[in-house]
């Protein structure tokens, strides 16, 4: 069994070329399609666990966005298939793909992968909690999120969670 975690090493605030914050529109929705019932259940569980953790720290729950989950799921699928390396490559592109539907001041991302666990979602969220940088994103001043999960033929499960702070 193995588990890997990678933290977005840059600031959670997305800035324009002249260092001004991007101000875009974000719309909360739950209309995203998922590949399988198993993945949908895992995404819902991860979202619940993140919100349970936030509530335990006196923080507000994060609203779910189907659009954000779809972008997260696409990245997880690319990592699972080998089309993208494990990590945050393309984060700015993912955020840009959402800018027409979402007003935001800040964004961040957590990714994880694991294999061979009875509870992959719980294992990923537990790992994020134990990691200072990932935990900082989970505890951050965000109000909307989406989690996308993909699993490859080898049984490796890939997680992407994108966080936004709306205007």
Backbone as JSON Lines, residues from 0, in Angstrom:
{"i":0,"aa":"X","n":[0.83,-1.18,0.0],"ca":[0.0,0.0,0.0],"c":[0.88,1.24,0.0]}
{"i":1,"aa":"X","n":[0.38,2.27,-0.71],"ca":[1.13,3.51,-0.71],"c":[0.17,4.67,-0.72]}
{"i":2,"aa":"X","n":[0.67,5.77,-0.28],"ca":[-0.11,7.0,-0.3],"c":[0.85,8.15,-0.56]}
{"i":3,"aa":"X","n":[0.47,9.01,-1.48],"ca":[1.29,10.16,-1.84],"c":[0.45,11.41,-1.68]}
{"i":4,"aa":"X","n":[1.07,12.48,-1.28],"ca":[0.39,13.76,-1.16],"c":[1.28,14.83,-1.75]}
{"i":5,"aa":"X","n":[0.66,15.8,-2.39],"ca":[1.4,16.92,-2.93],"c":[0.6,18.17,-2.64]}
{"i":6,"aa":"X","n":[1.25,19.19,-2.2],"ca":[0.61,20.45,-1.85],"c":[0.89,21.48,-2.93]}
{"i":7,"aa":"X","n":[-0.11,22.27,-3.24],"ca":[0.1,23.4,-4.11],"c":[1.03,24.36,-3.39]}
{"i":8,"aa":"X","n":[2.23,24.53,-3.91],"ca":[3.27,25.27,-3.2],"c":[3.16,26.78,-3.37]}
{"i":9,"aa":"X","n":[2.35,27.23,-4.32],"ca":[2.22,28.67,-4.49],"c":[1.08,29.19,-3.62]}
{"i":10,"aa":"X","n":[0.97,30.49,-3.53],"ca":[-0.09,31.11,-2.74],"c":[-1.45,30.65,-3.23]}
{"i":11,"aa":"X","n":[-2.4,30.58,-2.32],"ca":[-3.75,30.18,-2.68],"c":[-4.48,31.27,-3.46]}
{"i":12,"aa":"X","n":[-3.94,32.47,-3.51],"ca":[-4.55,33.54,-4.27],"c":[-4.04,33.52,-5.7]}
{"i":13,"aa":"X","n":[-4.94,33.52,-6.65],"ca":[-4.56,33.57,-8.05],"c":[-4.48,35.03,-8.45]}
{"i":14,"aa":"X","n":[-3.36,35.43,-8.99],"ca":[-3.15,36.82,-9.36],"c":[-3.0,36.97,-10.86]}
{"i":15,"aa":"X","n":[-3.37,38.14,-11.38],"ca":[-3.16,38.45,-12.78],"c":[-1.7,38.83,-12.98]}
{"i":16,"aa":"X","n":[-1.31,39.07,-14.2],"ca":[0.08,39.39,-14.51],"c":[0.56,40.65,-13.79]}
{"i":17,"aa":"X","n":[-0.35,41.59,-13.54],"ca":[0.06,42.81,-12.83],"c":[-0.14,42.69,-11.32]}
{"i":18,"aa":"X","n":[-0.31,41.48,-10.83],"ca":[-0.39,41.16,-9.39],"c":[-1.69,41.63,-8.74]}
{"i":19,"aa":"X","n":[-2.74,41.83,-9.55],"ca":[-4.04,42.14,-8.95],"c":[-4.86,40.86,-8.91]}
{"i":20,"aa":"X","n":[-5.64,40.69,-7.84],"ca":[-6.43,39.46,-7.75],"c":[-7.43,39.34,-8.88]}
{"i":21,"aa":"X","n":[-7.6,38.14,-9.39],"ca":[-8.63,37.89,-10.38],"c":[-9.99,37.98,-9.69]}
{"i":22,"aa":"X","n":[-10.94,38.58,-10.34],"ca":[-12.29,38.69,-9.79],"c":[-13.22,38.11,-10.84]}
{"i":23,"aa":"X","n":[-13.61,36.9,-10.64],"ca":[-14.43,36.19,-11.62],"c":[-15.69,35.67,-10.96]}
{"i":24,"aa":"X","n":[-16.62,35.24,-11.77],"ca":[-17.89,34.75,-11.26],"c":[-17.85,33.25,-11.02]}
{"i":25,"aa":"X","n":[-18.38,32.8,-9.87],"ca":[-18.48,31.39,-9.5],"c":[-19.94,31.08,-9.21]}
{"i":26,"aa":"X","n":[-20.44,30.03,-9.79],"ca":[-21.82,29.64,-9.56],"c":[-21.83,28.27,-8.9]}
{"i":27,"aa":"X","n":[-22.49,28.13,-7.76],"ca":[-22.62,26.85,-7.09],"c":[-23.65,26.01,-7.83]}
{"i":28,"aa":"X","n":[-23.3,24.78,-8.12],"ca":[-24.21,23.89,-8.82],"c":[-23.9,22.46,-8.44]}
{"i":29,"aa":"X","n":[-24.84,21.59,-8.63],"ca":[-24.6,20.18,-8.32],"c":[-24.97,19.3,-9.51]}
{"i":30,"aa":"X","n":[-24.79,19.8,-10.72],"ca":[-25.25,19.09,-11.91],"c":[-24.17,18.28,-12.62]}
{"i":31,"aa":"X","n":[-22.98,18.19,-12.06],"ca":[-21.91,17.46,-12.73],"c":[-22.2,15.97,-12.76]}
{"i":32,"aa":"X","n":[-21.82,15.32,-13.84],"ca":[-21.98,13.87,-13.96],"c":[-20.71,13.19,-13.46]}
{"i":33,"aa":"X","n":[-20.86,12.03,-12.91],"ca":[-19.71,11.26,-12.45],"c":[-19.65,9.97,-13.24]}
{"i":34,"aa":"X","n":[-18.45,9.38,-13.31],"ca":[-18.25,8.18,-14.12],"c":[-18.98,6.97,-13.56]}
{"i":35,"aa":"X","n":[-18.92,6.78,-12.26],"ca":[-19.54,5.61,-11.67],"c":[-20.17,5.95,-10.34]}
{"i":36,"aa":"X","n":[-21.07,5.1,-9.9],"ca":[-21.7,5.27,-8.6],"c":[-20.65,5.19,-7.5]}
{"i":37,"aa":"X","n":[-19.67,4.29,-7.65],"ca":[-18.6,4.15,-6.65],"c":[-17.83,5.45,-6.5]}
{"i":38,"aa":"X","n":[-17.46,6.08,-7.61],"ca":[-16.71,7.34,-7.53],"c":[-17.57,8.45,-6.96]}
{"i":39,"aa":"X","n":[-18.85,8.49,-7.33],"ca":[-19.75,9.52,-6.8],"c":[-19.87,9.39,-5.29]}
{"i":40,"aa":"X","n":[-20.01,8.17,-4.82],"ca":[-20.12,7.94,-3.37],"c":[-18.83,8.37,-2.67]}
{"i":41,"aa":"X","n":[-17.69,8.08,-3.28],"ca":[-16.4,8.45,-2.69],"c":[-16.24,9.97,-2.67]}
{"i":42,"aa":"X","n":[-16.65,10.64,-3.74],"ca":[-16.57,12.1,-3.78],"c":[-17.46,12.72,-2.69]}
{"i":43,"aa":"X","n":[-18.66,12.2,-2.56],"ca":[-19.57,12.7,-1.51],"c":[-18.98,12.47,-0.12]}
{"i":44,"aa":"X","n":[-18.38,11.31,0.09],"ca":[-17.77,11.01,1.38],"c":[-16.6,11.94,1.68]}
{"i":45,"aa":"X","n":[-15.75,12.17,0.7],"ca":[-14.61,13.08,0.9],"c":[-15.12,14.48,1.23]}
{"i":46,"aa":"X","n":[-16.13,14.94,0.51],"ca":[-16.7,16.26,0.78],"c":[-17.25,16.32,2.2]}
{"i":47,"aa":"X","n":[-17.97,15.29,2.62],"ca":[-18.53,15.24,3.98],"c":[-17.41,15.27,5.02]}
{"i":48,"aa":"X","n":[-16.36,14.49,4.8],"ca":[-15.25,14.43,5.76],"c":[-14.53,15.77,5.87]}
{"i":49,"aa":"X","n":[-14.32,16.43,4.75],"ca":[-13.68,17.75,4.79],"c":[-14.56,18.72,5.58]}
{"i":50,"aa":"X","n":[-15.86,18.71,5.32],"ca":[-16.75,19.61,6.05],"c":[-16.86,19.24,7.52]}
{"i":51,"aa":"X","n":[-16.85,17.95,7.84],"ca":[-16.83,17.54,9.25],"c":[-15.58,18.07,9.94]}
{"i":52,"aa":"X","n":[-14.45,17.99,9.26],"ca":[-13.2,18.51,9.82],"c":[-13.31,20.02,10.04]}
{"i":53,"aa":"X","n":[-13.8,20.74,9.03],"ca":[-13.94,22.2,9.15],"c":[-14.85,22.55,10.33]}
{"i":54,"aa":"X","n":[-15.96,21.86,10.45],"ca":[-16.9,22.12,11.55],"c":[-16.23,21.87,12.9]}
{"i":55,"aa":"X","n":[-15.38,20.84,12.98],"ca":[-14.69,20.55,14.25],"c":[-13.74,21.66,14.64]}
{"i":56,"aa":"X","n":[-13.36,22.49,13.69],"ca":[-12.47,23.63,13.94],"c":[-13.25,24.94,14.03]}
{"i":57,"aa":"X","n":[-14.58,24.85,14.06],"ca":[-15.41,26.04,14.17],"c":[-15.55,26.81,12.86]}
{"i":58,"aa":"X","n":[-15.26,26.16,11.75],"ca":[-15.34,26.79,10.44],"c":[-16.64,26.41,9.74]}
{"i":59,"aa":"X","n":[-17.07,27.24,8.82],"ca":[-18.28,26.95,8.05],"c":[-18.02,25.84,7.04]}
{"i":60,"aa":"X","n":[-19.06,25.08,6.77],"ca":[-18.98,24.04,5.74],"c":[-18.79,24.68,4.37]}
{"i":61,"aa":"X","n":[-18.13,23.98,3.49],"ca":[-17.93,24.43,2.12],"c":[-19.11,23.99,1.27]}
{"i":62,"aa":"X","n":[-19.66,24.92,0.5],"ca":[-20.72,24.57,-0.45],"c":[-20.12,23.71,-1.55]}
{"i":63,"aa":"X","n":[-20.93,22.83,-2.11],"ca":[-20.51,21.95,-3.19],"c":[-20.84,22.58,-4.52]}
{"i":64,"aa":"X","n":[-19.91,22.5,-5.46],"ca":[-20.13,22.96,-6.82],"c":[-19.89,21.81,-7.8]}
{"i":65,"aa":"X","n":[-20.89,21.48,-8.55],"ca":[-20.75,20.45,-9.57],"c":[-19.76,20.86,-10.65]}
{"i":66,"aa":"X","n":[-19.72,22.15,-10.97],"ca":[-18.76,22.63,-11.97],"c":[-17.32,22.46,-11.49]}
{"i":67,"aa":"X","n":[-17.09,22.79,-10.22],"ca":[-15.75,22.64,-9.65],"c":[-15.4,21.15,-9.54]}
{"i":68,"aa":"X","n":[-16.36,20.34,-9.15],"ca":[-16.13,18.89,-9.07],"c":[-15.78,18.32,-10.45]}
{"i":69,"aa":"X","n":[-16.46,18.79,-11.49],"ca":[-16.19,18.29,-12.84],"c":[-14.75,18.63,-13.27]}
{"i":70,"aa":"X","n":[-14.3,19.85,-12.97],"ca":[-12.92,20.23,-13.3],"c":[-11.93,19.41,-12.47]}
{"i":71,"aa":"X","n":[-12.26,19.17,-11.22],"ca":[-11.41,18.35,-10.35],"c":[-11.36,16.92,-10.86]}
{"i":72,"aa":"X","n":[-12.52,16.39,-11.25],"ca":[-12.61,15.01,-11.75],"c":[-11.79,14.84,-13.03]}
{"i":73,"aa":"X","n":[-11.84,15.85,-13.89],"ca":[-11.08,15.79,-15.14],"c":[-9.58,15.68,-14.86]}
{"i":74,"aa":"X","n":[-9.1,16.45,-13.88],"ca":[-7.68,16.39,-13.52],"c":[-7.34,15.04,-12.91]}
{"i":75,"aa":"X","n":[-8.19,14.54,-12.03],"ca":[-7.95,13.22,-11.43],"c":[-7.91,12.13,-12.5]}
{"i":76,"aa":"X","n":[-8.81,12.21,-13.47],"ca":[-8.83,11.22,-14.54],"c":[-7.55,11.29,-15.38]}
{"i":77,"aa":"X","n":[-7.08,12.51,-15.64],"ca":[-5.83,12.66,-16.4],"c":[-4.65,12.07,-15.64]}
{"i":78,"aa":"X","n":[-4.61,12.28,-14.32],"ca":[-3.52,11.69,-13.52],"c":[-3.66,10.17,-13.49]}
{"i":79,"aa":"X","n":[-4.87,9.67,-13.34],"ca":[-5.09,8.22,-13.27],"c":[-4.71,7.52,-14.56]}
{"i":80,"aa":"X","n":[-4.94,8.17,-15.68],"ca":[-4.62,7.57,-16.98],"c":[-3.17,7.75,-17.38]}
{"i":81,"aa":"X","n":[-2.45,8.61,-16.68],"ca":[-1.07,8.89,-17.03],"c":[-0.94,10.05,-18.01]}
{"i":82,"aa":"X","n":[-2.06,10.64,-18.42],"ca":[-2.02,11.78,-19.34],"c":[-1.45,13.02,-18.66]}
{"i":83,"aa":"X","n":[-1.53,13.06,-17.34],"ca":[-0.95,14.16,-16.56],"c":[-0.16,13.55,-15.42]}
{"i":84,"aa":"X","n":[0.94,14.19,-15.08],"ca":[1.72,13.74,-13.92],"c":[0.94,14.01,-12.65]}
{"i":85,"aa":"X","n":[1.23,13.24,-11.61],"ca":[0.61,13.49,-10.31],"c":[1.09,14.85,-9.82]}
{"i":86,"aa":"X","n":[0.15,15.73,-9.53],"ca":[0.52,17.04,-9.03],"c":[-0.43,18.12,-9.49]}
{"i":87,"aa":"X","n":[0.08,19.34,-9.53],"ca":[-0.75,20.51,-9.76],"c":[-0.55,21.14,-11.13]}
{"i":88,"aa":"X","n":[0.16,20.45,-12.03],"ca":[0.32,21.01,-13.37],"c":[-1.05,21.32,-13.96]}
{"i":89,"aa":"X","n":[-1.18,22.5,-14.51],"ca":[-2.44,22.91,-15.13],"c":[-3.44,23.54,-14.17]}
{"i":90,"aa":"X","n":[-3.02,23.79,-12.92],"ca":[-3.94,24.4,-11.95],"c":[-4.53,25.7,-12.48]}
{"i":91,"aa":"X","n":[-3.68,26.58,-13.0],"ca":[-4.17,27.86,-13.53],"c":[-5.19,27.64,-14.65]}
{"i":92,"aa":"X","n":[-4.95,26.64,-15.47],"ca":[-5.87,26.33,-16.57],"c":[-7.22,25.83,-16.02]}
{"i":93,"aa":"X","n":[-7.17,25.0,-14.98],"ca":[-8.42,24.53,-14.37],"c":[-9.23,25.69,-13.81]}
{"i":94,"aa":"X","n":[-8.53,26.61,-13.14],"ca":[-9.21,27.76,-12.57],"c":[-9.79,28.63,-13.68]}
{"i":95,"aa":"X","n":[-9.01,28.83,-14.73],"ca":[-9.46,29.65,-15.86],"c":[-10.69,29.03,-16.53]}
{"i":96,"aa":"X","n":[-10.75,27.7,-16.56],"ca":[-11.91,27.03,-17.19],"c":[-13.2,27.28,-16.42]}
{"i":97,"aa":"X","n":[-13.08,27.69,-15.17],"ca":[-14.25,27.94,-14.33],"c":[-14.61,29.42,-14.22]}
{"i":98,"aa":"X","n":[-13.75,30.3,-14.74],"ca":[-13.92,31.72,-14.48],"c":[-15.2,32.32,-15.07]}
{"i":99,"aa":"X","n":[-15.77,31.7,-16.07],"ca":[-17.01,32.24,-16.64],"c":[-18.22,31.94,-15.76]}
{"i":100,"aa":"X","n":[-18.13,30.91,-14.95],"ca":[-19.28,30.54,-14.12],"c":[-19.08,30.79,-12.64]}
{"i":101,"aa":"X","n":[-17.88,31.24,-12.25],"ca":[-17.58,31.34,-10.81],"c":[-16.9,32.69,-10.48]}
{"i":102,"aa":"X","n":[-17.74,34.35,-9.3],"ca":[-16.82,35.43,-8.92],"c":[-15.92,35.02,-7.76]}
{"i":103,"aa":"X","n":[-14.61,35.01,-7.92],"ca":[-13.78,34.55,-6.81],"c":[-12.61,35.47,-6.54]}
{"i":104,"aa":"X","n":[-12.12,35.4,-5.31],"ca":[-10.96,36.17,-4.89],"c":[-9.74,35.29,-4.7]}
{"i":105,"aa":"X","n":[-9.94,34.02,-4.37],"ca":[-8.82,33.13,-4.09],"c":[-9.19,31.72,-4.48]}
{"i":106,"aa":"X","n":[-8.18,30.92,-4.77],"ca":[-8.38,29.52,-5.12],"c":[-7.17,28.72,-4.66]}
{"i":107,"aa":"X","n":[-7.41,27.46,-4.36],"ca":[-6.34,26.55,-3.95],"c":[-6.73,25.14,-4.36]}
{"i":108,"aa":"X","n":[-5.78,24.24,-4.26],"ca":[-6.01,22.86,-4.69],"c":[-5.23,21.88,-3.83]}
{"i":109,"aa":"X","n":[-5.87,20.77,-3.5],"ca":[-5.2,19.62,-2.87],"c":[-5.34,18.43,-3.81]}
{"i":110,"aa":"X","n":[-4.31,17.62,-3.91],"ca":[-4.38,16.36,-4.64],"c":[-3.84,15.24,-3.75]}
{"i":111,"aa":"X","n":[-4.29,14.04,-4.03],"ca":[-3.8,12.86,-3.31],"c":[-3.97,11.65,-4.2]}
{"i":112,"aa":"X","n":[-3.23,10.61,-3.9],"ca":[-3.45,9.32,-4.54],"c":[-3.17,8.24,-3.5]}
{"i":113,"aa":"X","n":[-3.93,7.17,-3.59],"ca":[-3.67,6.03,-2.73],"c":[-4.16,4.76,-3.41]}
{"i":114,"aa":"X","n":[-3.82,3.64,-2.82],"ca":[-4.17,2.35,-3.42],"c":[-4.19,1.31,-2.32]}
{"i":115,"aa":"X","n":[-5.19,0.43,-2.37],"ca":[-5.22,-0.7,-1.45],"c":[-5.86,-0.43,-0.11]}
{"i":116,"aa":"X","n":[-6.51,0.69,0.07],"ca":[-7.16,1.01,1.33],"c":[-8.65,0.7,1.25]}
{"i":117,"aa":"X","n":[-9.23,0.25,2.36],"ca":[-10.67,-0.01,2.42],"c":[-11.47,1.27,2.28]}
{"i":118,"aa":"X","n":[-10.91,2.38,2.74],"ca":[-11.59,3.67,2.71],"c":[-10.68,4.7,2.04]}
{"i":119,"aa":"X","n":[-10.61,4.68,0.7],"ca":[-9.7,5.61,0.02],"c":[-9.99,7.08,0.32]}
{"i":120,"aa":"X","n":[-11.26,7.47,0.38],"ca":[-11.6,8.87,0.65],"c":[-11.15,9.27,2.05]}
{"i":121,"aa":"X","n":[-11.44,8.43,3.03],"ca":[-11.03,8.72,4.41],"c":[-9.52,8.79,4.54]}
{"i":122,"aa":"X","n":[-8.83,7.91,3.82],"ca":[-7.37,7.9,3.85],"c":[-6.81,9.19,3.26]}
{"i":123,"aa":"X","n":[-7.39,9.64,2.13],"ca":[-6.92,10.87,1.5],"c":[-7.15,12.08,2.41]}
{"i":124,"aa":"X","n":[-8.35,12.2,2.96],"ca":[-8.67,13.34,3.81],"c":[-7.81,13.3,5.08]}
{"i":125,"aa":"X","n":[-7.62,12.13,5.65],"ca":[-6.75,12.01,6.84],"c":[-5.33,12.47,6.51]}
{"i":126,"aa":"X","n":[-4.84,12.09,5.34],"ca":[-3.51,12.53,4.92],"c":[-3.43,14.04,4.75]}
{"i":127,"aa":"X","n":[-4.48,14.64,4.18],"ca":[-4.51,16.09,4.03],"c":[-4.49,16.77,5.39]}
{"i":128,"aa":"X","n":[-5.23,16.21,6.34],"ca":[-5.27,16.8,7.69],"c":[-3.89,16.74,8.35]}
{"i":129,"aa":"X","n":[-3.14,15.67,8.11],"ca":[-1.82,15.5,8.72],"c":[-0.74,16.35,8.04]}
{"i":130,"aa":"X","n":[-1.02,16.86,6.86],"ca":[-0.07,17.67,6.1],"c":[-0.35,19.15,6.34]}
{"i":131,"aa":"X","n":[0.64,19.87,6.82],"ca":[0.46,21.28,7.16],"c":[-0.13,22.09,6.0]}
{"i":132,"aa":"X","n":[0.43,21.96,4.82],"ca":[-0.03,22.75,3.68],"c":[-1.43,22.39,3.23]}
{"i":133,"aa":"X","n":[-1.7,21.09,3.15],"ca":[-3.04,20.65,2.76],"c":[-4.07,21.09,3.81]}
{"i":134,"aa":"X","n":[-3.71,20.93,5.07],"ca":[-4.6,21.34,6.16],"c":[-4.89,22.83,6.08]}
{"i":135,"aa":"X","n":[-3.87,23.61,5.73],"ca":[-4.06,25.06,5.59],"c":[-5.12,25.35,4.53]}
{"i":136,"aa":"X","n":[-5.09,24.63,3.43],"ca":[-6.12,24.8,2.4],"c":[-7.49,24.4,2.94]}
{"i":137,"aa":"X","n":[-7.55,23.27,3.65],"ca":[-8.82,22.8,4.2],"c":[-9.4,23.78,5.22]}
{"i":138,"aa":"X","n":[-8.54,24.45,5.96],"ca":[-8.98,25.4,6.98],"c":[-9.05,26.84,6.44]}
{"i":139,"aa":"X","n":[-8.75,27.01,5.17],"ca":[-8.66,28.34,4.59],"c":[-9.99,29.06,4.48]}
{"i":140,"aa":"X","n":[-9.89,30.33,4.17],"ca":[-11.07,31.19,4.04],"c":[-11.69,30.98,2.66]}
{"i":141,"aa":"X","n":[-12.23,29.78,2.49],"ca":[-12.89,29.39,1.25],"c":[-14.35,29.11,1.57]}
{"i":142,"aa":"X","n":[-15.21,29.17,0.54],"ca":[-16.62,28.91,0.8],"c":[-17.26,27.95,-0.2]}
{"i":143,"aa":"X","n":[-16.53,27.54,-1.21],"ca":[-17.08,26.61,-2.2],"c":[-15.98,25.65,-2.63]}
{"i":144,"aa":"X","n":[-16.36,24.42,-2.94],"ca":[-15.38,23.41,-3.33],"c":[-16.01,22.38,-4.25]}
{"i":145,"aa":"X","n":[-15.16,21.61,-4.85],"ca":[-15.56,20.43,-5.61],"c":[-14.45,19.42,-5.52]}
{"i":146,"aa":"X","n":[-14.83,18.17,-5.41],"ca":[-13.86,17.07,-5.33],"c":[-14.14,16.12,-6.47]}
{"i":147,"aa":"X","n":[-13.08,15.77,-7.19],"ca":[-13.2,14.81,-8.28],"c":[-12.25,13.65,-8.05]}
{"i":148,"aa":"X","n":[-12.74,12.44,-8.28],"ca":[-11.96,11.23,-8.02],"c":[-11.99,10.35,-9.26]}
{"i":149,"aa":"X","n":[-10.86,9.72,-9.54],"ca":[-10.77,8.75,-10.63],"c":[-9.91,7.58,-10.18]}
{"i":150,"aa":"X","n":[-10.21,6.41,-10.72],"ca":[-9.49,5.19,-10.38],"c":[-9.04,4.53,-11.67]}
{"i":151,"aa":"X","n":[-7.79,4.08,-11.69],"ca":[-7.29,3.42,-12.9],"c":[-7.38,1.89,-12.77]}
{"i":152,"aa":"X","n":[-7.0,1.21,-13.83],"ca":[-7.09,-0.26,-13.87],"c":[-6.2,-0.93,-12.82]}
{"i":153,"aa":"X","n":[-5.15,-0.25,-12.39],"ca":[-4.26,-0.81,-11.36],"c":[-4.86,-0.67,-9.96]}
{"i":154,"aa":"X","n":[-5.94,0.08,-9.84],"ca":[-6.57,0.3,-8.54],"c":[-6.09,1.55,-7.82]}
{"i":155,"aa":"X","n":[-5.27,2.36,-8.48],"ca":[-4.82,3.63,-7.89],"c":[-5.98,4.63,-7.95]}
{"i":156,"aa":"X","n":[-6.23,5.27,-6.83],"ca":[-7.31,6.23,-6.74],"c":[-6.7,7.63,-6.64]}
{"i":157,"aa":"X","n":[-7.15,8.54,-7.5],"ca":[-6.62,9.9,-7.56],"c":[-7.7,10.89,-7.13]}
{"i":158,"aa":"X","n":[-7.32,11.84,-6.31],"ca":[-8.21,12.84,-5.74],"c":[-7.73,14.23,-6.11]}
{"i":159,"aa":"X","n":[-8.65,15.09,-6.49],"ca":[-8.38,16.51,-6.67],"c":[-9.49,17.27,-5.98]}
{"i":160,"aa":"X","n":[-9.11,18.22,-5.12],"ca":[-10.09,19.12,-4.5],"c":[-9.65,20.53,-4.78]}
{"i":161,"aa":"X","n":[-10.57,21.3,-5.37],"ca":[-10.33,22.71,-5.65],"c":[-11.21,23.53,-4.71]}
{"i":162,"aa":"X","n":[-10.63,24.56,-4.14],"ca":[-11.3,25.46,-3.2],"c":[-11.39,26.86,-3.82]}
{"i":163,"aa":"X","n":[-12.5,27.54,-3.59],"ca":[-12.65,28.93,-4.01],"c":[-13.2,29.76,-2.87]}
{"i":164,"aa":"X","n":[-12.79,31.02,-2.84],"ca":[-13.42,32.04,-2.0],"c":[-14.12,32.97,-2.97]}
{"i":165,"aa":"X","n":[-15.46,32.97,-2.92],"ca":[-16.23,33.82,-3.81],"c":[-16.18,35.26,-3.35]}
{"i":166,"aa":"X","n":[-16.42,36.15,-4.3],"ca":[-16.48,37.59,-3.97],"c":[-17.69,37.88,-3.13]}
